[in-house]
Amino acid sequence: MHILVPVYHANEVPLLIHAGADWLYTEWIPWWNGKSDKRVPPPTHSISALFAPSKLEELEGIVQGAHRANARLFLKLAASYYSAASHLDLLSLLDQALQTGVDGFIFSDWGVLPVLTKLERSVSLIAGPEVYLGNVQALRLLSAAGASHVVLTPRLSLAEMARVVASGPSQLNYGCLIFNGPFGHCFYDPGLCNTVHAGKNLCDWDLEWVVCTYMTEGPDLNYDQVCQLKETQYWHRQWLNPFSYFAAHMTDWRDSGCGLCALPFLTARSSISFLQVGGEHHEFPRRLRATALVRKAYNLAAQGAEPAQVRETFRASQPHGELCDLTYRCLYPDALVPPSASI
């Protein structure tokens, strides 16, 4: 089983490989997109611009480092929407990226598939979790359109994942998110925060900070409207999956479950061929530690460990270990009682 991990600098590659990654992905954010004065849309997470390579030579260095370690390198098109007007410029950028030797692309916008299928050479096309792949019909459409890999939405339980994959196209390679917790983004709206909220994080517990930044850099809203937006989102998420206690909310809403105890099922009886580690907007030490924990948990599962054993071994890795109760923001709540049928 492959472990897909975010990388942003050539120097990170050997360390991530040593920690257990064998597939890597990055973003490329050039400030030029052909003849247009407007660049191709930036990543969904604006903070990724602080880490991602902006020069073609930087991207090429990452690709070469990955290939020297016999790892694959994928380029993520992180924006959730690309207008038709930007497709020609996007195609030009992707052709340049191909020259560096990238092994494929990860996309979030269905609309770019016609662009990706026009590239000079055939590469792997991965539909990311932001595409929200939770039903067989979507999988069939993606397969027919040229996608080769899909990352299933983390909103699926193991039982639901089993039904979807069993009925989906056999030619697709299936993956899922793992350890999306303190090293990843919120799995309720994976990768969509900046798109949904115009670049601002309404999850932050500091209301005054949210209101000030939202009003100064976001849309033309007044104080009361921003407060209403935050309150609406808060109660919506409380309805979806409530906080166990306020301290967990105040610390960080994004401290979510890890899904590591699902690895025994995914390892022994599944058609899941790769795991995507979240956290593309976090600093390198966190991404490195997440990679090492996932690889250790996978090795433990491959040796025959039961889900409960994996859970107890890695519960201490959670920022709120006491919240590891298979209810609070758990990626796969049915992990300790997995479905009887294989995926």
C-alpha positions in Angstrom: 0.0 0.0 0.0 1.4 3.4 -1.0 1.5 6.4 1.3 1.0 9.8 -0.4 2.5 12.7 1.5 2.7 16.5 0.8 6.2 17.9 0.0 7.3 21.4 -0.7 11.1 21.4 -1.0 13.7 19.1 -2.5 15.5 18.8 0.9 12.3 17.3 2.4 12.2 14.4 0.0 14.8 12.0 1.5 13.4 12.6 5.0 9.8 11.9 4.0 10.9 8.8 2.1 12.9 7.6 5.2 9.8 8.2 7.4 7.7 6.0 5.2 6.4 7.8 2.2 6.7 6.4 -1.3 4.3 8.7 -3.2 4.7 12.5 -2.9 2.6 15.4 -4.0 3.3 19.1 -4.2 1.8 22.3 -5.6 3.3 24.7 -8.1 2.3 28.4 -7.9 3.9 30.3 -10.7 3.1 34.0 -10.9 2.9 33.8 -14.7 0.2 32.1 -16.8 0.9 32.9 -20.4 -0.3 36.1 -22.1 -3.0 36.9 -19.6 -2.5 39.4 -16.9 -4.4 37.2 -14.5 -2.7 34.1 -13.1 -4.3 30.7 -12.9 -6.3 30.4 -9.6 -4.1 29.8 -6.6 -4.4 26.9 -4.2 -7.5 26.7 -2.0 -5.4 27.1 1.1 -3.6 30.5 0.7 -1.1 29.5 3.3 0.2 26.9 0.9 1.7 29.7 -1.0 4.2 30.1 1.8 5.5 26.6 1.2 4.9 25.5 -2.4 7.5 26.1 -5.1 6.9 29.1 -7.3 9.7 28.4 -9.8 9.9 25.7 -12.4 13.4 24.8 -11.2 12.2 24.3 -7.7 9.5 21.9 -8.9 12.1 20.1 -11.0 14.3 19.6 -8.0 11.5 18.0 -6.1 10.7 15.7 -9.0 14.3 14.6 -9.4 14.7 14.0 -5.7 11.6 11.8 -5.6 12.7 9.8 -8.7 16.2 9.2 -7.2 14.4 7.6 -4.3 12.2 5.6 -6.6 9.2 7.5 -5.5 6.4 9.0 -7.6 5.7 12.8 -7.6 2.2 14.2 -8.3 1.3 17.9 -8.8 -1.8 19.1 -7.1 -4.1 21.6 -8.8 -5.3 22.9 -5.5 -7.9 25.4 -6.6 -11.4 24.1 -6.4 -12.5 25.9 -9.6 -10.8 26.9 -12.8 -12.8 29.1 -15.2 -13.0 28.2 -18.9 -11.0 31.3 -19.7 -8.0 30.0 -17.7 -7.9 26.6 -19.4 -5.5 27.5 -22.2 -3.1 29.1 -19.7 -3.5 26.1 -17.4 -2.7 23.7 -20.2 0.5 25.7 -20.9 1.5 25.4 -17.3 0.8 21.7 -17.1 2.8 21.0 -20.2 5.7 22.8 -18.6 5.3 20.7 -15.4 5.3 17.6 -17.6 8.8 18.5 -18.8 10.0 18.2 -15.2 8.9 14.6 -15.2 5.9 14.7 -12.8 4.1 11.4 -12.7 0.6 12.8 -12.6 -1.8 15.4 -11.3 -4.3 15.6 -8.4 -7.3 17.7 -9.2 -10.3 19.1 -7.3 -12.3 20.6 -10.2 -14.1 18.2 -12.5 -13.9 20.9 -15.2 -10.2 20.5 -15.7 -10.4 16.8 -16.8 -10.8 17.8 -20.5 -7.6 19.9 -20.1 -5.7 17.1 -18.4 -6.6 14.6 -21.1 -5.1 16.9 -23.8 -1.6 16.8 -22.3 1.4 15.8 -24.4 1.9 12.6 -22.6 -0.4 10.3 -20.6 0.0 10.5 -16.8 -1.9 9.4 -13.7 -4.9 11.6 -12.9 -6.0 11.5 -9.3 -9.4 12.9 -8.1 -8.7 14.4 -4.7 -11.0 14.2 -1.7 -12.4 17.7 -2.4 -14.3 16.2 -5.4 -16.5 14.4 -2.8 -16.5 10.9 -4.2 -19.1 9.1 -2.2 -21.2 7.3 -4.8 -20.8 4.8 -7.7 -22.2 7.1 -10.3 -19.5 9.7 -9.7 -16.8 7.1 -9.9 -18.1 5.8 -13.2 -18.2 9.3 -14.7 -14.6 10.0 -13.5 -13.3 6.7 -14.9 -15.0 7.4 -18.3 -13.5 10.9 -18.3 -10.0 9.6 -17.9 -9.2 9.6 -14.1 -7.0 6.7 -13.0 -7.0 7.2 -9.2 -9.6 8.5 -6.7 -9.4 9.5 -3.1 -12.7 8.7 -1.5 -14.4 11.4 0.7 -13.6 11.0 4.4 -17.3 11.3 5.1 -17.7 7.6 4.2 -17.6 5.0 7.0 -15.7 1.8 6.3 -19.0 0.0 5.6 -20.1 2.7 3.1 -16.6 2.7 1.5 -16.9 -1.1 1.1 -20.2 -0.8 -0.8 -19.0 2.0 -3.0 -15.7 0.4 -4.0 -17.2 -3.0 -4.5 -19.6 -1.5 -7.1 -17.2 1.0 -8.6 -15.2 0.6 -11.8 -12.5 -2.0 -11.4 -10.0 -0.1 -13.5 -9.8 2.7 -10.9 -7.2 2.7 -8.1 -8.8 3.6 -4.8 -7.4 5.6 -2.0 -8.6 7.2 1.2 -7.5 9.9 3.7 -5.6 8.8 6.8 -4.3 10.7 9.9 -6.1 13.8 8.8 -6.1 15.1 12.4 -3.8 17.7 13.8 -1.7 17.4 10.7 -4.5 17.9 8.3 -7.4 20.2 7.6 -11.0 19.9 8.7 -12.5 16.9 7.1 -16.0 18.4 7.0 -14.9 20.7 4.3 -11.6 19.3 3.1 -9.7 21.9 1.3 -12.7 24.2 0.8 -12.4 26.6 3.7 -11.0 29.5 1.7 -13.4 28.9 -1.2 -16.5 28.7 1.0 -15.5 31.6 3.3 -13.7 33.9 0.8 -10.3 33.2 2.2 -11.1 33.5 5.9 -11.2 30.8 8.6 -14.4 31.0 10.5 -13.4 28.0 12.6 -11.0 30.1 14.8 -12.3 30.4 18.3 -11.2 34.0 18.6 -14.2 35.8 17.3 -12.7 39.2 17.3 -9.7 38.1 15.2 -12.1 36.4 12.8 -14.3 39.4 12.5 -11.4 41.9 12.0 -9.6 39.9 9.4 -12.7 38.9 7.6 -13.9 42.6 7.4 -10.5 44.0 6.3 -9.6 41.3 3.7 -12.7 39.5 2.9 -16.0 40.5 1.3 -17.9 43.7 2.0 -19.6 42.6 5.2 -20.3 44.5 8.4 -19.5 43.3 11.9 -23.0 41.9 12.6 -23.0 39.9 9.4 -19.7 38.3 10.0 -20.7 37.4 13.6 -23.9 35.8 12.1 -21.8 33.8 9.6 -19.6 32.4 12.4 -22.6 31.6 14.6 -24.4 29.8 11.7 -21.3 27.7 10.9 -20.7 26.9 14.6 -24.2 25.5 15.1 -24.1 23.7 11.7 -21.0 21.8 12.8 -22.3 21.2 16.2 -25.3 19.5 14.6 -23.0 17.4 12.3 -20.6 16.4 15.1 -20.7 18.2 18.4 -17.7 19.2 20.5 -17.2 17.0 23.6 -16.3 20.1 25.6 -15.5 23.7 25.0 -11.7 23.3 25.6 -11.5 21.1 22.5 -13.2 23.8 20.5 -11.1 26.6 21.8 -7.8 24.7 21.2 -8.6 24.1 17.5 -11.6 22.8 15.7 -9.3 21.0 13.2 -7.9 18.6 15.8 -9.8 15.7 14.2 -9.5 11.9 14.3 -6.7 9.9 12.7 -8.3 6.8 11.3 -5.2 4.7 12.2 -7.3 2.0 13.8 -8.9 1.3 10.4 -5.6 0.2 9.0 -6.0 -3.5 9.9 -9.1 -3.7 7.9 -7.7 -1.6 5.0 -4.5 -3.7 5.0 -5.9 -7.2 5.2 -9.2 -7.0 3.3 -9.4 -4.1 1.0 -8.9 -2.8 -2.5 -7.6 0.5 -1.2 -4.1 0.8 -2.8 -2.9 4.1 -1.3 -3.4 6.4 1.7 -3.3 10.2 1.4 -1.8 11.9 4.5 -3.4 15.3 5.1 -1.6 18.4 6.2 -0.5 20.1 3.0 -0.7 23.5 4.7 1.4 22.6 7.7 5.1 23.0 8.4 7.5 20.3 7.6 8.1 18.8 11.1 4.4 18.0 11.5 4.2 16.5 8.0 7.2 14.4 8.7 5.9 13.1 12.1 2.5 12.3 10.5 4.2 10.3 7.8 6.2 8.3 10.4 3.1 7.6 12.5 1.1 6.3 9.5 3.9 4.1 8.3 4.4 2.6 11.9 0.7 2.0 12.2 0.6 0.4 8.8 3.5 -1.9 9.7 1.7 -2.8 12.9 -1.5 -3.6 11.1 0.4 -5.7 8.4 1.8 -7.8 11.2 -1.7 -8.8 12.3 -2.5 -6.2 15.0 -6.2 -5.8 15.8 -7.9 -2.4 15.5 -8.1 -2.0 19.3 -4.3 -2.6 19.6 -3.5 0.0 17.0 -5.9 2.5 18.7 -4.3 2.1 22.1 -0.8 2.3 20.6 -1.3 5.6 18.9 -3.9 7.3 21.1 -1.1 9.2 22.8 -0.2 10.8 19.5 -3.5 12.8 19.5 -3.5 16.3 21.0 -6.7 15.3 22.8 -6.2 11.6 23.5 -9.3 11.5 25.7 -11.4 12.4 22.7 -10.4 9.2 20.9 -13.8 7.7 21.6 -14.9 6.7 18.1 -17.4 9.5 18.1 -15.6 12.9 18.3 -14.5 13.7 14.8 -13.4 10.1 14.1 -12.5 9.5 10.5 -13.8 5.9 10.5 -16.1 5.4 13.5 -16.8 1.7 12.6 -13.1 0.8 12.7 -13.3 -1.4 15.8 -16.2 -3.3 14.3 -15.3 -3.3 10.5 -17.7 -4.6 7.9 -17.7 -8.3 7.3 -17.3 -8.0 3.6 -14.0 -7.0 2.1 -13.8 -3.7 0.2 
